[in-house]
Amino acid sequence: MESLRMQWNDLYRTKLPTMAKARDPAQPKWPVFLDHCFARIVLDNAVGNEKPWTEVVKPPAVKNMSEEQLTNAIALAEKVANGEANLVDLDERSLELRGKTSKIGTKRKAAPERKPDVKPEPKTKKRKADETISKYFMPSPERTKKCTSPTTDDDVKPKSKAVSDLSNTAGKALPDMNVQLDRIASSTTLTPFRKQTLTMLCQVPPGRYSTYQAMSDYITATSHKTCARAIGNAMRNNPFAPEVPCHRILAADGSLGGFGGSWGEDGKHASKKHAILHEEGVRFDSKGKVKGPPFREFHA
């Protein structure tokens, strides 16, 4: 079983995303690029069959699938890699099972026994293989003048309840984010505060945005005193971007914020951040201010 788990992890986490980013000719079109999207597509078709896989297997799938389910998932993933299965068709079927918006047609209706309570799958920005968005999303300077001390292990001590068992958030987080929660929780290099911050990012749904200040307000109210600057420091060099979506965090004044300078409002990569957010459904007005209220429905 362990060898099957390793094989499955390699296929959906590494092989398929790498092929997608390189536009491998095995598929005429690669509709997704992120590992959790490949997991959704393959597991819905190979394990869920007539329903989303999460209704058949308890997350995380890699730990709870039977040998037969793992074998079926691996076989379908290999067919995708070899061009024997059409990824677009599999993706459309997965979206239909979940009542999500079709990427090539009109919005599908959910199956009668299910309520369409899942937000649309984010359409990932197409990028060259050597591009990266794992940069630091810096908050705007105007919002950080009052908070000047850097964030370290010693001066950030969140309450144990907030970060003691991050895996408990899996049942409350967005669909398809269990893999990312596991990656965050199992990291041996992240501080507890960084784990807490990155876990909160997994709760911001596609098509919505939040702010450094909103995250700071939540942590201050439920765990310990902090500020927007500390949140920004905790998100520095997010090792799991873009799957853990720090691009959905903007400045409190509604402006774009920044990616360590070059990804800021006037940076050379600002248009890329705008494009990613636009594809997810976030809109800005003619003055560059985001439309709609920020997401604040964070939970422990």
Backbone bond lengths (Angstrom), bond angles and torsions (degrees), N, CA, C in turn:
res aa  C-N    CA-C-N  psi(-1)  N-CA   C-N-CA  omega(-1)  CA-C   N-CA-C  phi
1 M - - - 1.464 - - 1.525 112.00 -
2 E 1.328 115.92 -38.56 1.459 118.71 -178.14 1.523 111.40 -63.79
3 S 1.333 116.60 -38.84 1.464 119.57 178.79 1.524 110.85 -66.10
4 L 1.338 116.98 -35.41 1.463 120.57 176.96 1.527 110.27 -66.65
5 R 1.330 116.49 -40.97 1.466 119.83 178.69 1.525 110.95 -62.46
6 M 1.325 116.11 -42.58 1.464 120.01 179.11 1.524 110.74 -63.79
7 Q 1.326 116.03 -39.89 1.462 120.27 179.80 1.527 110.94 -65.39
8 W 1.337 116.86 -42.31 1.456 121.11 178.42 1.528 111.15 -65.06
9 N 1.320 117.12 -44.87 1.460 120.56 178.34 1.523 111.55 -58.64
10 D 1.312 116.76 -42.34 1.461 120.46 -179.48 1.526 111.39 -65.50
11 L 1.322 116.57 -38.81 1.466 120.33 -177.67 1.523 111.88 -66.37
12 Y 1.332 117.49 -52.53 1.465 117.98 -173.30 1.529 113.41 -86.03
13 R 1.326 117.09 -24.97 1.465 119.03 -179.58 1.523 113.16 -86.12
14 T 1.322 116.37 -33.94 1.464 119.78 -171.92 1.520 113.77 -118.82
15 K 1.325 116.75 -58.14 1.462 119.91 -171.21 1.520 112.92 -63.12
16 L 1.334 117.54 -54.36 1.460 120.02 -176.61 1.535 112.66 -66.13
17 P 1.360 120.25 -44.64 1.466 118.87 176.31 1.529 112.74 -60.75
18 T 1.333 117.03 -37.33 1.466 120.18 178.57 1.521 110.79 -64.93
19 M 1.324 116.88 -43.18 1.463 120.93 177.92 1.526 110.84 -63.25
20 A 1.323 116.65 -40.20 1.466 120.49 -179.16 1.520 111.49 -64.62
21 K 1.324 116.44 -45.54 1.462 120.20 -179.04 1.523 111.84 -66.02
22 A 1.333 116.36 -28.03 1.466 120.81 178.98 1.528 111.81 -89.29
23 R 1.342 116.94 1.79 1.471 121.98 -176.88 1.526 110.80 53.26
24 D 1.314 115.96 48.85 1.465 120.40 -178.62 1.530 110.19 -57.77
25 P 1.335 117.54 136.11 1.473 121.04 -177.56 1.523 114.50 -68.26
26 A 1.329 118.16 -3.02 1.463 119.98 177.84 1.527 110.95 -59.89
27 Q 1.335 116.53 -29.46 1.460 121.41 176.94 1.528 109.40 -119.81
28 P 1.337 118.22 134.17 1.467 119.86 177.58 1.521 112.03 -63.92
29 K 1.332 116.46 -27.01 1.462 121.11 178.14 1.515 109.01 -150.22
30 W 1.326 115.68 137.46 1.462 121.30 177.60 1.533 107.62 -107.52
31 P 1.331 118.30 101.22 1.467 120.50 -176.51 1.525 114.35 -76.23
32 V 1.338 117.35 -16.37 1.465 121.31 179.42 1.524 109.22 -135.23
33 F 1.332 115.35 161.12 1.461 121.01 -178.33 1.525 112.70 -132.82
34 L 1.324 117.80 -14.70 1.461 121.30 -173.26 1.520 111.89 -95.86
35 D 1.332 115.83 148.80 1.466 119.85 -174.76 1.525 113.30 -61.41
36 H 1.347 117.42 -40.92 1.460 117.91 -178.12 1.529 112.10 -69.05
37 C 1.339 117.10 -23.99 1.467 120.06 175.76 1.527 110.67 -71.93
38 F 1.338 116.14 -39.93 1.464 118.98 176.21 1.528 110.22 -64.14
39 A 1.330 116.44 -39.45 1.463 119.85 178.25 1.527 110.35 -61.55
40 R 1.333 116.38 -44.70 1.467 119.95 178.82 1.527 111.63 -58.42
41 I 1.326 116.18 -49.67 1.463 120.74 -175.78 1.520 111.22 -62.63
42 V 1.323 116.07 -50.22 1.466 119.93 -176.22 1.524 111.23 -66.92
43 L 1.326 117.30 -45.76 1.463 119.95 -176.59 1.526 112.25 -69.36
44 D 1.338 117.45 -37.03 1.467 118.90 176.89 1.525 111.09 -60.26
45 N 1.333 116.33 -39.27 1.460 120.62 -176.56 1.526 113.48 -84.12
46 A 1.331 116.95 -35.19 1.468 120.17 -175.27 1.523 113.24 -92.91
47 V 1.323 116.98 -28.84 1.467 121.23 -175.89 1.528 111.78 -112.81
48 G 1.342 116.06 -47.10 1.461 119.10 -179.08 1.507 113.25 -71.28
49 N 1.341 115.98 -38.24 1.470 123.10 -179.64 1.523 112.13 62.45
50 E 1.314 119.03 -81.03 1.462 121.87 -177.05 1.530 112.72 -104.50
51 K 1.324 117.15 7.44 1.458 121.18 -179.29 1.523 108.55 -154.86
52 P 1.334 118.69 163.70 1.463 120.44 176.61 1.526 110.62 -57.20
53 W 1.325 116.23 144.79 1.468 119.35 -175.15 1.521 112.22 -61.53
54 T 1.340 116.91 -26.96 1.462 120.28 -178.76 1.525 112.21 -66.87
55 E 1.333 117.62 -14.75 1.459 120.93 175.79 1.527 111.83 -90.40
56 V 1.325 115.48 -3.84 1.465 120.63 -179.08 1.524 111.51 -112.46
57 V 1.336 115.91 -39.29 1.462 121.80 -177.14 1.520 109.31 -125.12
58 K 1.300 116.96 137.15 1.455 121.43 177.31 1.523 109.78 -73.39
59 P 1.347 118.26 129.62 1.467 120.40 176.38 1.528 110.47 -64.81
60 P 1.333 119.06 151.85 1.462 126.12 -6.29 1.524 111.75 -74.68
61 A 1.315 116.18 138.02 1.460 121.51 -173.80 1.520 112.55 -59.88
62 V 1.331 116.75 -40.33 1.463 119.67 -174.59 1.528 111.90 -60.97
63 K 1.320 117.12 -27.21 1.464 120.82 -179.16 1.530 112.83 -91.16
64 N 1.329 116.66 -20.57 1.462 119.60 -171.48 1.522 115.01 -115.37
65 M 1.324 118.51 -5.99 1.457 119.96 176.72 1.524 110.93 -71.55
66 S 1.319 115.65 146.58 1.461 120.52 174.16 1.525 109.12 -75.31
67 E 1.308 116.24 170.95 1.465 120.15 178.60 1.527 110.41 -60.85
68 E 1.315 116.93 -40.28 1.464 120.41 179.81 1.525 111.08 -65.35
69 Q 1.331 116.91 -41.98 1.462 120.47 179.55 1.525 111.29 -65.83
70 L 1.323 116.52 -41.46 1.459 119.86 176.50 1.522 111.13 -61.51
71 T 1.314 116.28 -43.73 1.466 121.03 179.93 1.523 110.85 -61.89
72 N 1.332 117.06 -42.56 1.463 120.87 178.95 1.526 111.55 -64.92
73 A 1.341 116.37 -41.07 1.463 120.39 179.35 1.526 110.76 -64.43
74 I 1.315 116.62 -44.14 1.466 121.19 179.19 1.523 110.57 -62.92
75 A 1.327 116.47 -42.76 1.464 120.40 -178.58 1.526 111.11 -62.10
76 L 1.342 117.37 -43.19 1.460 120.06 -179.83 1.525 111.09 -69.49
77 A 1.337 117.36 -39.93 1.468 120.39 178.26 1.525 110.73 -61.55
78 E 1.322 117.00 -39.31 1.461 120.45 178.51 1.527 111.10 -68.40
79 K 1.333 117.22 -34.46 1.461 119.93 176.08 1.528 110.84 -64.40
80 V 1.327 116.26 -38.38 1.465 120.24 175.97 1.520 110.01 -63.36
81 A 1.330 116.43 -45.47 1.465 121.08 -179.43 1.525 111.81 -64.24
82 N 1.329 116.75 -32.93 1.466 120.98 -178.41 1.522 113.12 -89.72
83 G 1.320 116.95 -3.08 1.456 120.12 -179.41 1.513 113.90 80.90
84 E 1.331 117.79 12.07 1.464 121.52 -179.47 1.525 112.11 -85.96
85 A 1.314 117.42 -13.47 1.464 122.47 176.61 1.525 107.93 -129.88
86 N 1.327 116.74 136.73 1.460 121.77 -177.44 1.527 110.02 -83.37
87 L 1.328 115.99 117.14 1.462 120.67 -175.43 1.524 112.02 -66.13
88 V 1.323 117.80 -36.55 1.469 120.57 179.45 1.524 110.33 -61.82
89 D 1.339 116.88 -44.88 1.462 120.53 179.16 1.528 111.25 -62.66
90 L 1.332 116.22 -41.96 1.465 120.08 179.20 1.525 111.16 -65.32
91 D 1.331 116.36 -39.56 1.459 121.12 178.93 1.526 110.64 -64.18
92 E 1.329 116.48 -44.37 1.462 120.24 179.47 1.528 111.36 -61.75
93 R 1.311 116.32 -39.74 1.469 119.57 179.16 1.525 110.54 -66.20
94 S 1.331 116.43 -40.49 1.461 120.73 177.46 1.524 110.85 -62.02
95 L 1.330 116.48 -44.41 1.459 120.63 178.98 1.526 110.98 -63.17
96 E 1.324 116.50 -39.03 1.459 120.57 179.15 1.528 110.98 -64.11
97 L 1.332 116.74 -41.50 1.463 120.38 178.71 1.521 111.46 -60.72
98 R 1.327 116.27 -32.79 1.459 121.50 -175.69 1.528 112.87 -95.26
99 G 1.348 117.39 -0.65 1.456 119.82 -179.29 1.507 113.18 69.08
100 K 1.326 115.99 26.30 1.462 120.62 -178.24 1.524 111.21 -91.70
101 T 1.317 115.69 169.31 1.455 121.96 -179.03 1.516 110.94 -70.33
102 S 1.330 115.43 129.39 1.459 120.29 176.46 1.520 109.69 -67.15
103 K 1.321 117.08 143.94 1.460 121.41 178.44 1.524 112.08 -85.51
104 I 1.339 116.98 -10.08 1.462 119.86 -178.00 1.522 112.17 -126.36
105 G 1.329 117.80 3.36 1.455 120.02 -178.94 1.503 111.05 -152.23
106 T 1.320 116.69 -155.21 1.457 121.77 -179.78 1.511 110.06 -83.24
107 K 1.315 115.60 169.68 1.470 120.49 -179.04 1.513 109.88 -62.73
108 R 1.320 115.47 130.16 1.457 120.45 -179.38 1.523 110.16 -82.33
109 K 1.328 115.67 157.26 1.457 120.62 175.27 1.514 109.34 -90.95
110 A 1.308 115.90 141.86 1.463 119.72 178.71 1.518 109.06 -72.10
111 A 1.323 115.75 159.06 1.458 120.20 175.92 1.521 108.83 -59.71
112 P 1.365 119.21 145.88 1.463 122.41 -173.30 1.517 113.79 -54.10
113 E 1.351 117.46 -34.41 1.453 119.14 -175.21 1.517 113.09 -81.73
114 R 1.312 117.54 -2.45 1.461 120.45 -178.03 1.516 110.70 -123.22
115 K 1.323 115.72 148.28 1.454 120.93 174.76 1.517 108.80 -95.15
116 P 1.335 117.09 135.76 1.474 119.87 -178.63 1.513 110.93 -74.75
117 D 1.356 115.77 74.33 1.458 120.34 -175.88 1.517 112.89 -100.24
118 V 1.310 116.54 14.64 1.456 119.98 -178.66 1.514 109.40 -108.90
119 K 1.309 117.60 130.71 1.460 121.35 -179.80 1.519 110.62 -70.18
120 P 1.344 117.50 157.82 1.473 120.44 -177.73 1.506 112.30 -58.59
121 E 1.312 115.24 144.24 1.463 122.68 175.35 1.522 109.32 -62.67
122 P 1.345 118.96 128.92 1.465 119.58 179.52 1.512 111.69 -63.79
123 K 1.335 115.31 135.91 1.456 120.43 175.33 1.517 108.01 -85.86
124 T 1.290 116.66 111.52 1.455 122.19 -171.82 1.514 111.23 -73.22
125 K 1.309 115.89 134.98 1.451 121.81 176.80 1.513 110.66 -58.66
126 K 1.360 116.78 128.69 1.451 120.01 177.44 1.523 109.11 -75.21
127 R 1.329 115.12 127.55 1.454 119.86 -175.95 1.507 110.54 -134.11
128 K 1.323 115.69 157.03 1.449 120.73 172.48 1.515 109.00 -68.35
129 A 1.337 115.48 154.84 1.461 120.39 -173.73 1.514 112.65 -61.03
130 D 1.339 117.41 -29.76 1.458 118.84 -174.56 1.522 112.57 -93.10
131 E 1.340 117.76 3.61 1.440 119.41 178.09 1.520 110.08 -82.04
132 T 1.320 117.65 155.01 1.461 120.96 177.56 1.506 109.20 -143.08
133 I 1.311 116.89 144.74 1.456 119.97 173.02 1.518 109.45 -119.80
134 S 1.347 115.76 22.06 1.458 120.25 176.68 1.523 110.10 -83.39
135 K 1.330 116.74 41.98 1.449 122.36 177.93 1.518 109.23 -93.39
136 Y 1.294 115.08 175.26 1.462 120.98 -176.87 1.521 109.87 -89.23
137 F 1.346 116.43 122.12 1.446 121.84 179.23 1.532 107.02 -84.42
138 M 1.306 117.71 90.96 1.456 120.36 -177.84 1.521 110.78 -76.84
139 P 1.336 119.01 137.26 1.458 120.66 173.47 1.516 109.54 -70.19
140 S 1.332 116.95 160.62 1.453 119.90 -178.34 1.520 109.76 -65.36
141 P 1.346 117.73 144.22 1.469 121.10 -176.40 1.518 112.65 -57.57
142 E 1.366 117.73 -33.47 1.449 120.26 -176.59 1.520 112.10 -61.41
143 R 1.339 116.48 -28.15 1.454 120.21 -176.36 1.518 112.43 -91.00
144 T 1.322 119.26 -1.44 1.457 120.09 -171.84 1.524 114.08 -122.69
145 K 1.341 117.66 6.88 1.457 119.53 -176.32 1.522 112.71 -63.24
146 K 1.353 116.41 -32.64 1.458 119.97 -175.82 1.507 113.55 -82.68
147 C 1.296 116.88 -5.26 1.464 120.00 -177.98 1.507 108.49 -124.74
148 T 1.328 118.43 103.56 1.455 120.82 -170.93 1.508 113.96 -113.77
149 S 1.332 118.57 -15.53 1.462 119.23 -176.34 1.508 110.73 -79.84
150 P 1.358 118.53 136.37 1.461 121.18 178.41 1.513 111.38 -70.43
151 T 1.315 115.64 161.02 1.461 121.63 -178.96 1.514 110.35 -93.04
152 T 1.332 116.74 124.19 1.462 120.86 178.35 1.512 109.04 -132.47
153 D 1.333 116.12 173.22 1.467 120.60 178.46 1.517 110.94 -60.88
154 D 1.359 117.07 -35.70 1.449 120.91 -172.61 1.520 112.53 -76.71
155 D 1.377 117.21 -38.04 1.445 117.78 -175.07 1.512 112.84 -97.41
156 V 1.307 118.99 5.25 1.461 121.72 171.66 1.514 107.77 -123.78
157 K 1.339 116.76 109.57 1.458 120.74 -177.73 1.521 108.62 -129.25
158 P 1.328 118.51 80.59 1.459 121.12 -179.36 1.515 111.46 -64.61
159 K 1.330 116.39 153.15 1.452 120.49 176.89 1.513 110.01 -61.46
160 S 1.309 114.72 145.29 1.461 119.16 -174.94 1.516 111.91 -60.98
161 K 1.325 118.41 -31.58 1.459 120.21 -178.30 1.506 111.74 -63.52
162 A 1.334 117.26 -32.62 1.461 120.47 -176.03 1.499 112.79 -71.73
163 V 1.340 117.05 -28.68 1.464 118.73 -174.05 1.518 113.67 -131.96
164 S 1.323 118.06 3.76 1.459 119.49 -174.40 1.508 113.02 -64.75
165 D 1.332 117.05 -34.06 1.463 119.21 -179.00 1.514 109.03 -141.89
166 L 1.323 116.48 81.67 1.454 121.50 -176.62 1.508 112.09 -63.83
167 S 1.325 116.90 -24.14 1.459 119.11 -178.98 1.516 111.65 -64.74
168 N 1.344 117.86 -20.42 1.458 120.45 179.35 1.520 111.95 -66.89
169 T 1.336 118.09 -17.78 1.456 120.61 179.78 1.503 112.00 -78.42
170 A 1.336 117.88 -9.06 1.464 120.17 -175.00 1.512 111.96 -58.76
171 G 1.322 117.61 -39.67 1.448 119.75 -177.81 1.516 113.08 -72.23
172 K 1.342 117.37 -16.54 1.453 121.06 -176.82 1.522 111.93 -105.55
173 A 1.303 117.88 -15.73 1.453 120.75 -175.91 1.523 110.54 -76.31
174 L 1.325 115.24 177.15 1.450 121.13 -179.07 1.518 111.27 -65.99
175 P 1.337 116.92 154.64 1.466 119.79 175.55 1.520 110.33 -56.40
176 D 1.297 116.48 146.26 1.461 123.86 176.48 1.527 113.50 71.52
177 M 1.349 119.23 8.96 1.456 120.39 -178.13 1.521 112.40 -101.33
178 N 1.316 118.17 0.42 1.462 119.96 -177.69 1.520 112.00 -61.47
179 V 1.320 116.46 -37.32 1.468 119.98 178.51 1.521 110.11 -61.08
180 Q 1.346 116.49 -43.10 1.458 119.88 -178.43 1.528 111.20 -68.26
181 L 1.325 116.65 -37.80 1.466 119.70 177.04 1.522 111.01 -62.52
182 D 1.326 115.87 -39.10 1.468 119.98 177.27 1.524 110.69 -64.37
183 R 1.338 116.23 -41.31 1.469 120.08 -179.83 1.523 110.86 -63.04
184 I 1.332 115.78 -41.70 1.463 119.92 179.44 1.526 110.55 -66.62
185 A 1.322 116.35 -49.09 1.464 120.68 -175.81 1.521 112.54 -64.21
186 S 1.333 117.07 -32.90 1.462 120.43 -176.06 1.524 113.27 -88.77
187 S 1.328 116.96 -3.70 1.467 119.64 -179.77 1.526 110.79 -63.84
188 T 1.309 116.09 136.99 1.470 121.39 178.43 1.523 112.15 -100.36
189 T 1.333 116.77 -1.16 1.463 120.61 -177.39 1.525 113.13 -109.24
190 L 1.322 118.13 -19.03 1.457 121.01 -178.97 1.526 111.11 -80.87
191 T 1.331 116.45 141.57 1.460 120.96 173.56 1.529 109.32 -74.98
192 P 1.340 118.08 161.64 1.469 119.83 177.54 1.526 112.88 -55.87
193 F 1.335 116.85 -38.32 1.462 119.75 -179.57 1.523 111.19 -67.27
194 R 1.324 117.52 -40.19 1.468 119.87 177.48 1.525 110.69 -65.51
195 K 1.331 117.17 -39.32 1.466 119.77 176.71 1.527 110.56 -61.73
196 Q 1.326 115.98 -42.21 1.458 120.18 179.46 1.527 110.51 -62.21
197 T 1.322 116.48 -44.42 1.461 121.11 -178.22 1.523 111.77 -66.66
198 L 1.334 117.18 -47.07 1.463 120.20 -179.21 1.526 111.43 -66.28
199 T 1.331 117.17 -33.44 1.462 120.10 176.60 1.523 110.71 -63.81
200 M 1.320 117.11 -37.91 1.462 120.34 177.42 1.521 111.46 -63.06
201 L 1.330 117.34 -34.63 1.464 119.99 178.85 1.520 111.27 -59.56
202 C 1.326 116.79 -32.88 1.469 121.05 -178.42 1.522 112.26 -68.22
203 Q 1.338 117.09 -10.99 1.462 120.66 -179.82 1.525 112.75 -93.32
204 V 1.326 117.73 -12.90 1.469 120.83 -179.86 1.525 108.35 -80.71
205 P 1.330 118.82 114.03 1.466 120.53 -173.56 1.522 112.61 -75.80
206 P 1.322 117.65 156.75 1.460 120.81 174.31 1.521 109.76 -60.90
207 G 1.314 116.22 141.90 1.454 120.38 -176.52 1.512 113.25 89.27
208 R 1.331 117.26 -3.67 1.463 122.92 176.54 1.520 108.96 -123.23
209 Y 1.313 115.51 166.82 1.454 120.95 175.35 1.517 107.87 -138.74
210 S 1.315 116.76 160.17 1.452 121.35 170.61 1.522 107.32 -132.16
211 T 1.312 116.54 -175.34 1.463 120.53 -178.63 1.526 110.23 -130.74
212 Y 1.323 114.75 161.27 1.459 120.14 175.78 1.527 109.68 -58.64
213 Q 1.352 115.56 -39.50 1.454 119.64 -177.84 1.522 111.49 -67.80
214 A 1.342 117.04 -38.97 1.467 120.28 178.91 1.525 110.84 -63.22
215 M 1.326 116.83 -41.08 1.460 120.62 177.80 1.521 110.48 -66.04
216 S 1.338 115.28 -41.38 1.464 120.28 178.55 1.527 111.23 -62.33
217 D 1.337 116.29 -42.84 1.467 120.53 179.97 1.525 110.77 -60.88
218 Y 1.331 116.49 -41.63 1.463 119.55 -178.35 1.531 110.92 -65.54
219 I 1.329 116.90 -47.43 1.463 119.85 -178.36 1.526 110.77 -64.63
220 T 1.348 116.83 -39.43 1.459 120.53 178.48 1.527 110.99 -62.16
221 A 1.332 116.77 -39.06 1.467 120.99 -177.68 1.520 113.17 -76.05
222 T 1.317 117.84 -27.32 1.469 119.87 -171.99 1.521 114.73 -115.15
223 S 1.355 117.17 -15.11 1.459 117.86 -172.89 1.522 112.76 -134.72
224 H 1.318 117.09 -67.96 1.459 121.10 -177.36 1.519 108.71 -159.24
225 K 1.303 117.14 161.59 1.451 121.18 -178.38 1.522 110.45 -69.52
226 T 1.320 116.05 133.53 1.463 121.31 177.13 1.518 108.45 -152.19
227 C 1.323 117.69 -171.63 1.457 121.20 -178.56 1.522 109.86 -152.58
228 A 1.329 115.48 172.35 1.463 120.50 -176.89 1.524 111.46 -59.82
229 R 1.325 117.12 -37.75 1.467 120.70 -179.90 1.526 110.75 -61.58
230 A 1.325 116.86 -41.84 1.461 120.48 179.61 1.527 111.05 -65.77
231 I 1.340 116.52 -38.45 1.462 119.95 176.45 1.523 109.78 -61.22
232 G 1.319 115.89 -43.80 1.459 119.59 178.34 1.512 112.46 -60.86
233 N 1.334 116.66 -42.15 1.464 120.17 177.88 1.523 111.37 -62.36
234 A 1.328 116.42 -39.28 1.466 120.41 -178.98 1.522 112.01 -66.71
235 M 1.335 116.56 -26.24 1.459 120.75 -179.80 1.527 112.57 -90.25
236 R 1.317 116.85 -1.84 1.467 120.34 -178.01 1.528 110.50 -57.78
237 N 1.340 115.14 132.13 1.475 121.48 178.04 1.527 111.83 50.50
238 N 1.317 115.92 48.53 1.468 121.88 177.34 1.530 109.80 -47.87
239 P 1.343 118.78 112.13 1.467 120.48 -174.96 1.521 113.59 -73.67
240 F 1.335 117.43 -10.23 1.460 120.24 -176.08 1.529 112.79 -113.61
241 A 1.337 117.30 11.19 1.465 120.09 177.49 1.528 109.70 -70.42
242 P 1.332 118.87 148.18 1.466 127.62 1.12 1.518 114.13 -89.72
243 E 1.364 117.74 0.38 1.462 119.21 -178.37 1.525 111.66 -60.49
244 V 1.333 116.94 -41.80 1.461 121.30 170.91 1.527 105.04 -91.45
245 P 1.342 117.34 104.63 1.470 122.29 -158.78 1.522 116.64 -80.51
246 C 1.330 117.17 76.33 1.460 118.89 175.47 1.526 111.70 -69.76
247 H 1.352 117.50 -14.12 1.467 119.20 177.62 1.527 111.88 -68.65
248 R 1.330 117.91 -12.29 1.464 121.07 179.47 1.523 112.66 -88.10
249 I 1.328 117.23 4.65 1.460 121.24 178.56 1.522 108.94 -104.06
250 L 1.338 116.24 123.21 1.456 122.70 -176.56 1.524 110.20 -118.50
251 A 1.332 114.79 175.06 1.457 120.17 176.73 1.525 109.64 -70.47
252 A 1.323 116.74 153.23 1.466 121.33 -176.68 1.521 112.41 -65.98
253 D 1.334 117.98 -22.67 1.462 120.29 179.59 1.527 112.50 -83.54
254 G 1.338 116.64 4.38 1.459 120.11 177.97 1.507 114.79 90.26
255 S 1.323 117.28 -1.22 1.462 120.01 178.44 1.521 109.91 -83.84
256 L 1.307 115.27 174.83 1.456 120.28 -173.30 1.518 113.10 -64.30
257 G 1.321 117.71 -30.39 1.464 119.23 -172.62 1.510 108.29 86.00
258 G 1.325 118.38 -138.45 1.455 118.57 179.16 1.500 113.81 -169.29
259 F 1.332 115.19 156.31 1.462 122.55 174.37 1.527 107.45 -107.13
260 G 1.295 118.32 76.53 1.453 120.28 178.47 1.510 113.70 58.01
261 G 1.329 117.38 31.52 1.457 120.24 176.96 1.515 112.56 103.27
262 S 1.322 117.79 -66.39 1.461 120.71 -176.17 1.521 112.10 -69.75
263 W 1.348 116.55 -17.43 1.467 120.73 177.72 1.524 111.07 -101.93
264 G 1.323 117.78 9.79 1.452 121.32 179.53 1.517 112.02 -77.19
265 E 1.340 115.48 -176.53 1.462 120.88 -176.38 1.522 112.03 -56.63
266 D 1.329 116.31 -36.64 1.461 120.39 179.88 1.524 112.71 -104.92
267 G 1.322 117.27 8.36 1.459 120.97 -179.00 1.517 112.49 -77.74
268 K 1.315 115.45 163.90 1.468 119.79 -176.39 1.524 112.70 -70.16
269 H 1.346 117.93 -17.41 1.463 120.68 -179.08 1.530 112.48 -104.95
270 A 1.325 117.61 10.20 1.465 120.13 -177.42 1.524 111.60 -58.81
271 S 1.333 116.20 -38.48 1.468 119.31 -177.99 1.528 111.36 -63.71
272 K 1.335 116.95 -29.95 1.464 120.08 -179.97 1.530 110.67 -69.54
273 K 1.331 116.18 -41.36 1.461 118.88 178.18 1.524 110.18 -65.39
274 H 1.346 116.11 -41.39 1.459 119.67 176.48 1.524 110.55 -58.93
275 A 1.336 116.45 -41.77 1.466 120.64 -177.56 1.526 111.49 -65.30
276 I 1.337 116.66 -42.83 1.466 120.55 179.25 1.525 110.37 -61.34
277 L 1.332 116.03 -47.55 1.461 119.97 -179.47 1.527 111.32 -65.81
278 H 1.332 116.45 -38.36 1.467 120.25 -179.99 1.521 110.67 -62.74
279 E 1.326 116.86 -41.60 1.460 120.12 179.76 1.523 111.52 -65.33
280 E 1.330 116.57 -26.83 1.463 120.32 178.40 1.527 112.19 -85.24
281 G 1.349 117.10 -10.53 1.456 119.79 176.77 1.512 115.87 109.64
282 V 1.339 118.09 2.19 1.468 121.20 177.88 1.525 108.78 -82.35
283 R 1.332 117.70 134.60 1.458 121.95 -176.61 1.528 111.22 -120.76
284 F 1.338 115.08 147.29 1.455 122.50 177.96 1.528 108.85 -119.45
285 D 1.343 116.49 150.61 1.459 119.05 177.63 1.522 110.44 -84.53
286 S 1.322 115.98 -176.84 1.463 120.81 -175.56 1.522 112.77 -65.87
287 K 1.339 116.97 -17.76 1.461 120.98 178.95 1.523 112.37 -94.72
288 G 1.323 116.63 4.40 1.457 119.86 178.54 1.512 114.31 83.78
289 K 1.337 117.55 14.02 1.460 121.61 178.63 1.527 109.40 -97.45
290 V 1.307 115.88 137.65 1.458 120.16 -177.37 1.529 110.53 -68.85
291 K 1.325 115.66 145.66 1.459 121.28 179.28 1.529 109.93 -93.56
292 G 1.324 115.22 143.39 1.453 120.02 176.50 1.518 112.99 89.34
293 P 1.331 116.57 161.83 1.468 121.17 -178.57 1.524 111.26 -77.87
294 P 1.318 117.58 154.63 1.468 120.04 178.10 1.521 111.58 -73.92
295 F 1.307 115.49 154.22 1.466 121.57 174.62 1.525 108.67 -71.33
296 R 1.330 116.56 128.68 1.465 121.56 179.74 1.529 112.39 -131.56
297 E 1.333 116.83 5.37 1.467 119.74 -173.72 1.523 111.68 -84.16
298 F 1.314 116.68 52.62 1.461 120.68 178.94 1.525 109.67 -76.12
299 H 1.320 116.27 156.32 1.456 120.83 178.95 1.515 109.12 -147.20
300 A 1.319 115.74 158.16 1.460 120.84 -179.10 1.512 109.92 -77.47
